[in-house]
């Protein structure tokens, strides 16, 4: 069991002395990551401490490389003294606050070191302050996507808090993560469309998978397509499927109905073990998928059972069982035992395992059977015979256990060794590594996207897809969370990619389509678009009016010409819109009639009638210009028309004109008040 040692800073020491004490304690007294951890090494193997399901035989390693060279084949390591602090911090915090996402902590440390190096070639943790952490957050924002940047920024905040609480910096640090959590609330525009496409499987993939499921015969294709079928039947995490026992099916009789069918399920993120019941339409598909997987993995479970009962002995297939009594094996025989196709591969394997090869007859190469046996036994998965520590499931009882390399088409399959199916193998089969030369089930069967590009899906996209279907279908948030194996219904939001049209349909179904009127009833006729997309068209914002379109930017100022659109330069009209053209001509006739009435009022001596004449004359002039453009045959239909800015009197001119009808002293006072208000 890991021993936890609590670091307590000493008030009488400065930050540098406390930092040295912290590193010494973490190096010599902690047992996190193992008592024999090579603290001085720049690469740590932490597979046993950082347990993540579905990784197969992949080792979990921490490389203390810097941010600038992390993606290179031969990266440079962090510099001292920050390197020692980074190692100590990771070891200490994994004891205090274990995490499966340990690489987010490493990324945060890399960003802080990079920020320190920008101002000092000697990256000393005691020099960390808010300015350094701000720069680290900026580096993270530039390097990662929104979601990953937010998570790494949280780790930077945790580091800053740790430094402050333990007096490890010269200047006290009080810093909060400025990187905002990405929101999935926006449902319109290009951003939503791109996010939806990224999170959901394509239509081509959904069309191809059922066909591949029916015609696949090779184990790699059968297993990949069958896992996809299970993921499409219920919103599961891939690690939950990969850790299913072989005996996972549950049937429950129902009176007067078909038996309920479900799977024994262990949610990966804290929800209680459950039976995940399947909808009847998918029950037969999952049943068929499980049977196909059992057939493809039966030999691997038989091998696992052998090793459980015969510890320290190599499993020999029936056709090579006679080699078990030999002292020496030729390379051809070693190849037969392992399952390789030629003796060259067998000799290369022996050299990789440091197995001595000799020429007994002066011509052919031989290896001792005992050495070969020991080399094979050493390849057993970590923790064998236990497949899943959380449930105690054994390899011989697991559903998704295969012979080693059985899902890796570029390598030979071992006849005597097993491994757990990993998330990477399933995703590679679904096309995640197609750009690196790895075939997928889609390429092997000739399926592509409509534009001819490769189909690529990730296992997690199926979870997003089913959650979105559930949201669009009106399933309650509590049911969606339970169906998905979540503890908190707030997590549903990240998996909800319902389009505006689907949301509208939900409202219509609830209200009744024939009872709707107004904007909601006409919504499909209008296309919503985000402001940033208008910005790319040099239009910051837009909305429709009875005459055309208004492109006034309300984020800059409110409308100052309420309902007087014809006098606004932000009015755009489109030629060819018969309805709006008819309204323009009607407005022109009305404006002419109003101007005649204003002229008659002036003749009768009505106060202020001359101002109405000016306004109606301007309206008639602008409507006349607009109608003349509409009638011009040289202007094509669809042309966008924008009139020049009208000549409007200034506010002072308007007040001066008002003053003509005021006593002189009142006029002077009013002008003075207006000038003071305008700062003139």
N, C-alpha and C positions, 0 to 999 in steps of 0.2 A: 504493500500500500504506500502511496506517495506521502511523504512527510512534509507538512506545511510549516514553514518557518516565517514568522512575521518580522518584517524589517521595521525597526524603530529608529528614526533619526535622532541624533544627539544635538541638543540646543547649543552646546558650547562649541560645536564644530561648524566650520563654514561649509558651503555647498559642495566644494570640491572634496573635502574630507568625507562628508556624508555619502557622496557618490562612490568614492573608493570603497567605503564600508559596504555599501549596497552590492557592488559588483563582487566583492570578496565573499559575502554571504551566499549569493546566488551561485558562485562558482564552486564553493567547497562544501556547503551545508545542505543545499536543496537536493532532492531526489526526483523532482519533476523531469519528465522525459527519460528517467532511468538514472540510477545511482552511478552507472558507468558512462554517462554521457560525456563524449569528448568535447568539453566546453571550448577548448582552444581551436577546434576545427571550424571551418567556414561553411560547412554543409552538415546539417544534422538530419538523421533519419528518425522521425518522430511517429512512425506508423503505429506503434503500439499505444501511444498516448492520444493521438488525434484520430479517433475512430469515426469514419464516415462509411455508410453503407453503399454498396453498389460499385466500389472502386476495384473489385476483383483482386488481382495480385499486384496492382500498382502500389508502389511505395510512396509514403508521404514524407517529403523532404523539405527542409527550410534552407534556402541558400541566402546568405547574408551579402548579396550583391547590391550595388548602388543603383539608384534610379536611372542613371544615364545609360548603363550597359546591361540592364536586367534582361533584355530580349536577345542579347548576343550569345553566341555559342560559348565564348570564353569570357564571361563577365568579370568586371573588376569588383572587388569587395569594398564594403564600407571602410572608412578610415578610422583609425584610433584617435581619440578615446571613445568616439561614438559607437564603434563596433562592439566594444565590451559592454557598454550600456545597453545596446540593442539586444545582445544575447542574454544579459541578466534580466532585462525587462520581460522578454518573451517567456523565459523560464519561470520567473516569479508570478507573472500575471496568469499563466496557464494553470498554476497551482491555485491562485485565488479566484480567477474567473475563467474557467475552461471554455473554449470555443472550438467549433468545428471549422469556422472560417478564419483560421489562424493566419492565412496569407493576407487578409485585410490588415492585420496588425503589422505584418512585415512591410506592406505597402505604405502604411502610415509612417513607419520608422524611416523608410527610404526617402519619403518626401521631406521629412524634417531634416534629415542629413543633407539633402540637396539644398534646402533653404539655408542651412548653416554654411555650406561651402561657398555660397554666392558672395559672402562677405568675409570669409575667413578660411584659409587653407587648412586650419586646425579645428575640425568640427567638435567642439567641446559642449556636451549637454548642459553644463552650468550656464552657458551663454544663451540658452533658449529663452525667448520672451514672446510677447504677443505678436510682435512684428514678424518674428521667425515663423510662428505658427500660422499667421495670415498668409505668408508666402507659401508655406507648405500646402495650405488649403487650395491656393491658386494653382499650384503644380498638379495637385490631384484633380482639380476641375478640368484642367487642360488635357490630362492624360486619360481619364476614365469617362464612361458614360454617366448620365445623371444619377442612376440608381447606385452604381458602384462608387461614384464620388461621394455620395451622401454617406454610405456605410464606412468608407475609409476616413472621411472627415470626422465621423463619430469616434473612430479609433484615435485620431489625432487629439480630439478633445479629451479622451480618456488618458492619453499620455500626459497632456498638459495638467490635468487634475492630479495625476499621480506625482508629477514633479513638484507641484505646489504643496501638496499635503505632506510630502516627505522632505521638503526643504533642499531640493537638489538643484536649484537654480539661484543665481546671484540676485535676480530680481523676481519677486513673487509674481506668479502667473495666474491670471484669471481670464480664461478664454473659453468661448463657446463656438461650436461648429457653425460657420456662416453658410454652409452649403445646404440649400433647402431640399427637403424631401420631395422627390418628383411626384406630381399629382397626376392622377388618371381621370380627373373630372372632365377635362376638355374632350368633347365628342364630335367636333366638327373641324373641317379643314384638313390640310395636308399632314399636319403633325399626327392627328388621330389616325388617318388612313395608313401612314407609315408604321405607327406603333401596332395597329391591328394586324397589318400584314406580317410584321416581325414576330408577333406572338402567336399567330394562328397558322395551322397547316394550310397549304394551298389547295384549291379545288382539284388540281391535277393529282396531288398526293392522295387526297381522300378518294379519288376515283380509282387510282392504281392499286392501292393497298388491298382492297377486297379481292381483286383479280390475282394478285401475287399470292395472297393467302391460300387461294384455291389450287394454284398450279405449282407452288414451290415444292421441291423434293429434297434438295440438299440441306443438311442440318443447319448451316448458317442462315439460309434463307427462311427455312421453316421457323426457327426460333425467333428471328427478327420480326417476321410478319405476324407470328402468333402473339408476341409481346405487344406489338402495336394493336392487335385486335383486343387484347385485355385492356389496354390503356384507353381505347375508344369506347369501351363498354362502361367505364366508370372513371371519374376524375381522380386518378391515382398519381402518386409520385413514383418515378421509375425505381427508386430504391425499395419501395414497398412491394412492388411486383417481383423484383429480383430476390427478395428474401422470403418469398412464399414457400411453405412446405409443399412437398408433393401431394400430401393428403390435405388439400386446402378447401375442398368443396363441401358445402353444407346444403342439405335439402330438408325442407320443412313442409309437411303435409298441410294443405288448406282445404277446409270443407267446401265441397262443391266447386273447387277451382284447381288449376294446375299447381303442382308443388312449387313453393317458393325456392329460388336457387340463389345461393350467395357464396362468398369466399371468406374464409377466416383471414382477418386483416389486422396488421399491426402498424398503425399510423406512425410516420417517421418523426413527427414534430410534437409529440407530447399528448395527443389525444388518446383516449383509452382504447385498448384492443376491442375489436368489434367484428360482427359479421356484416360484410358489405353486400347487401342484397342487390341483385341486378334486375333491370327491367326485363320483362319476359321476352321482348323482341331481340335482346342481346344474349339471353341465357344460353341458347343453343350454340351461338358463335363462340362464347367463352368456353363452353364445354368442349367444343371441337378443338379450340386452340390449346387447351390444357392437355388433351389427349395427344395432339401432335408433338407438343413439347416433351411429354413423357417418353414417347417413342424415341425422339432424337437424343434424349439425355439418359436413357436407361443404362447404357453401358458405363457412363461416368459414375452413376450411383453404385453400380456393381463393383467398380474399381475402388470407390471410397469405402465400401463395406469390407473389401478385402484388406485394405490397410488398417481399418479399425480392428479387425480380428487377428491380423498378422503383422504386428508392429516390427519394423526393422527389416521386413522382407519385401522384395520387389514383386509387383504384379506382372505375371507373364500371361499373354493371351494364349488360348488353347493350342494354337498352331506352333508356338515357340516354347511351350511348357517343358519340352524335353531338354532345353538348354539350362535348366535350373541346376543340374548336378555338375556342370562343367566348371573347371578351374579357370580356363582361358576362353575368351570369345574373340573371334575374328571381327574385323570392322563390318563385314557383311552381316554377321550375326548380331552385333551391337545395333546396326541399323534396323534389323528385323524386330529386336526387342523394343526399341524406342519408337518405331513406326516411321523411320526415315526412308527415303527412296534410294539412297546410294551410300556407299561406304565412305565417300568423301565427307558427307555431312556428319557421319558417325565419328570420324576421326577429329573433325573440327569441334564436335561436342565434347569429346574426351579431353581435348586440349583446353577448352574453356573451363572445364571442371577440374583441371589439374590432375587428370588421371594418366598414369604412366602408360605409354604405348611402347611395345617392344616387337622386334622381328624374330619370332621363334624359329621360323624355317629359313631365315635369311631373305625372305621375299615378301611375305604378307605381314601386316600389322595386327597385333593382338593386344587385348587389355584383360586384366583379371576380372572375373565375374563379380567378385566381392567389391572391387572398386566401382564398377558400373552400378552395382546395386546401391552402394552408399551414395553415389552421385545422384541417383534418381530419388532416393528417400529424402535427400536434402532439399529437393524441389517441392516437397509437400507444402501446401498453403500454410501461412502463419496461423497458429492456433488450432491446427487440425487435431482432432476430428470435429471441433466446434465450428460451425458455419456462421452462426449469428450469436454473439455473446449475449445480446439483450434477451433472446428467447431460449437460448440453449439448443437451438436447432443444429443437427449434425449434417455433414456433407452428404451422408448416405440417405438423409431424409429430405434434402432440399430439392425443390423443383428445378431450379435453373443452375445446375452444375454440369459442366461439360468436360470432355477431354481437352487437355491443354492445347491451345492454338486451334481448336475446332472452329472458332468463329473468325480466325485470322487467315484469310485466304492466301496471304503471301508467305506463310510458313507451313511446315509440315505438322500434322496433328500427331501428338504423342499417343501411343497405344497404352502407356502404363502410368500416365500422370493426369491429374484433374485440376480444374480451377473453377472458380465461381464466375458466372457471366457478369460482366461489368457494364456500367452505364456507358462508358466510352465505346465498348464493342457494339452495343445496341445503336447508339447514335451514329457510329461509323457505318453500320449497316443501313441506316436511314439517310446517309448522304452527307454527314457532317465533315468527312475527310476526303470528299471527292476531288477537291482541288489539290490534294497531296498524292493523288494516284491510287487511292483506295476505292475499289468498286463498292457500289451500293446495291440494294435489291432492285432499285429502280433502273439503274444502268444495265444490270444483268438481264433484265426482262424487257429492256427497250422502251421504258416509259420516260417521257420528258414533259417539261412545261409547254404550254401552247407556242411559245416563241422559240422552242428548241433547246432551251437551257436545261441544265441538270435540275432534277427535283431534289431538294434537301429539306429534311424535317428533323426536329429535335423531339425527344420523348416528352418534354415538358409542354410542347405546343398542344398536345392532345388534351392536357389538363385545362389549359386556357380555352380550348375549343368547347369542351363539354360544359365548363362553367358559364361560358357565354350563351350556349344553347339553353341552359337552365335559367339564366337571367331573362332571356328573351321569352321563354315559355311561361314566366310568372311564378317559378318556384320560390318559396319564401327564403329569406336570407338565412334563417336558422337551418332549414333543410339543406340548402346548398352547402353551408359550412359542415354539417354533419356528414353529408354525402361525400364531401371532399376530405374528410378527416381533419378538420380544423377545430381548434379550441376557441377561436375568436372570430365572430362574424365580420369584424372590421377588415379581416384579411381578404374577404370576398372581392373588395373593390379592385384590387390589383389584377384580378382575373376576369373582370367584366369589360368586354369589348363590344357591347351591343351598339349598333349603329343608330343614328337619329331616326331613320325610317322604321327600324324595329321598335324603338321606344314609342314612336307615334302610334304604331299598330297596337301596342299594348294598351295605350290610353283609349284608342278607338274601341278595342275589344271590351274594355271595362265600361266605357260610357255608352257604347253603341254607335256605330258609324253613321246611322241615319239620323241620330239625334245631335250630331255635331254641326256647328256652323261657325263662321268667322275664320280667324287665322289658322286654327288647328285643322279645320276641315280642308283648307287650301294649302297646307304646308308642303306637300310633295311637289307643288308647282313651283316652289321657290327653292333656290339652291343657296344654302348658307355657306359663307366663306369667311375665314379668319382675317383679321386686320393685317397680319404680316404678309398674307398673300396679295391683298390690295396694294401693300407697300411695294411689292415687287413690280406692280403695274403702275407705279407712281400715283396710286390712289390710296390715301391713308385709311379712308372709311367711306361707306356708301349705304344709302337706303333709298327705297323707292318713294316717289311722290306721285300725285295725280297727273303731273305734267311730264315727268321723266325720272331722273335720278339725282339725288343730292349727294355731293362728295365732300360736304363740309366735315372737318375733323373736330368732333365734339370733345376729344381729349384735350384740345388746345383752348377752345372757348365755346360758350353756348351760342345758339342761333340768335342773331340780333335783328332778324327780319322775319319775325314769326308770321307764317302763313302768307308772306309776300314773296314767294319764290321767284316770280318773274323778274324782280329787281336784284336777284342774287347771282353773282358770277359763278357760284358753285352748282348752279342748275345745269344738268346735261339732258338734252333731248335727243331721241333717236328717230330718224326719218323712217317712215314705213309702219309705225305703230298707229294703226287706223283709229283706235279708241282714243289715244291721247291727242292725235291731230284734231279729231272732232271736238275734243274738249278745249283745245287751244282756240279754235275758231269761235266756239261759244263764248269763251272768256273775252275774246276781242270784241264781239258784238256787245257784251255786257259792259265792257270798259268804255266803249264809245257812247253807250246810252248814259252811263254815269257821268261822263265828261259833259254831255249836253245838259244834264240836270245841274251840274256845278256851275256852268256858264249862265244858266238861267237864274240860279241863286245869286250869283255875283251881280247880275243886272238888277236884281231886286234889292241889293244892298245888304245881303246877309254877311255877318262877320265871319272871317276866315274862309270864305268860299274860294278866294283866289288860290289858297294853298291846296284845296281839293282839286282845282283845275290843274295845277302843276303836277300833282300826283297822278291824276287820271290821264293827262297828256303823256307822261312818261310811260305809264302802263300800256297805253294804246300804241305808242311808238315801238316799244320792245316786242309786243305781241305781233305787230304788223311786220317787223323785221323777221321774226321767227316763222310766221306763216309764209312770208315770201320765199324764205329758204326752203321750206317744205314743198312749195309749189315749183321750185326751180328744177327743171328736168336734168340739169347738169349735175345735181347733187344725187348720188345713188342712194337707194334704200339701204338702211343699216348705218348710214353715216351718223356720227355723234356730233351734235351741234352745241356749242357753248357761246353764248353772247358775250360781248365785251362788258367790262365793268361799267355800270351806269354812272352818269354824273349826278352825284347826290350832294346836296348842300351840307356843309359841316354843321356840327351841333351848335357852334356859336352863331352861324348864319341863321339857323332855325330860330334860335333864341332872339336874335336881333329882329327877325321878322315878327316874332311874337310881341317884341317890345314896341313895334309901331302902333300897337293898339293899347299900350299901357301909358300911364302918365310918365313924364320924363324922369321924376325921382324914382318911381317904381322900376322903370326900365334900367336906370343906372344901378340900382341895388341888385336887380336880378342878374345883370351881366357880371357884376363883381362876384356874386355868389358862385356863378357857374365857372368863372375863371379860377377862383380859389379851389373849387372842387377838382378842376382839371390840372391844377398845379401850374397855371400860366400866370 
